Amino acid sequence: MNNRNTIRKKMGKRIFFTLTHCHKKLGGVSNRYNYKANMHALCFVDARFYNVKYQASIMTDCNFRGSELIGVDLYNCNLRGTSFKNAKLENVVFYNCNLRNVDFTGTRFLNVTFICNKIDGAKNLNVNEVGITILRTYPKLEIDDDLERLLLESANKQSVFDAKVIHVNKGKLNKWNLSIIQSRCGDKGLESLGKILQRKEKWERLYTVYSYISLIENWGPK
């Protein structure tokens, strides 16, 4: 695996994180974009994750009991059998994830959004609980032409486009995520986003929906 990763690094290709059946208690991570991570039967008890996106990843039978996940996006991930028992989830997005036998017993939710997930197989998930939003239909988000142009232009910045938070591709915006940003920052906050992204050529740590909300709160109109 080390040889394969070295070769991929020399070729400028992405290195995928792989770790399975590790019985050692592991710490969390911060400010990272993980694509096609392979994590099975790992222990993250009482760990802390901040501003992390997992996309197209396998995260099965992992233990996040008592952990803290703040600003974490889980997109197209297989979470089957994973436990979030007594964990704190804040500003977390689950998009099109496999939640079969995922345990939410005692989980605390704050600004957690479930988008197009099959949630029937999850354990002890009360979708009516305060702090949870369920989205099943594509949002009717009205964006004026100038804002759309600025947001699409921002896809030319690698630091903005790589994690594909507000873009589906370089010609299409991710209105699911933009609608979450609008719900948190209001119309004016969303309207300011395009202009904010023009202020710098290179941005750091724009990996999650929460990172864009924080960007607007720090750089937008007061």
C-alpha positions, 0 to 999 in steps of 0.5 A: 500500500505504501508503494502504491501511495508513493507512486500515486503521489509522484503522479499527482493523483489523490491518495485514498485513506484506508484503515480497517479492523484497527482495535486501537482507539483513534483520534479525530481529524480536522480540516480535511477532504477525504475521497473514497476513504475505506474505514471499517471497524474503527474506534473513534470513541470520544474523538473530535472531527471538525470541518471534514468531508467524506465523499464516496467513502466506506465507513462501516461498523465504526464506533463514534460513541461519545464523539463530537462532529462539527461541520462534517459532510458525509456524501454518498457514504456507506455507514452501515452498522456504524454507531453515533451513540451519545455523540454530538452532531453539529452542522452535519450533512448526510447526503445519499448515505446508507444508514442501515443499522446506524445507531443514533441512540442518545445522539444530540443534534444541532443543525443536522440535515439529512438529504435523500437518505434511506433512514428507515433502517437507522436505529433510534433516529427521531426525524421530528427531533429539534435540530434535524432537517429532512430534505427529500425534494430538490429545492426551488432556490432562486438565484439571480443571474449575477450571483449564479455567474459569480458562483460558477466563475469561482469553480475556476479556483481549485481551492473552491472547486476541489471538494465540490461543496457548492458545485456539482461540476464547473457548469452546475451549482449544488442547490442542495448545499446552497439552500442549506447556506441560505437557511442559515445565512439568509438571502443577503448572506447567500447573495454576498457569497459570490463577491466574497469568493472573488476577493482571493485567488486561493482559499483554505479549508473550504471543504464543507457546507459549514465552512462556507457558512463560517466564511459568510459570517466572517467575510460577509455584511455585518 
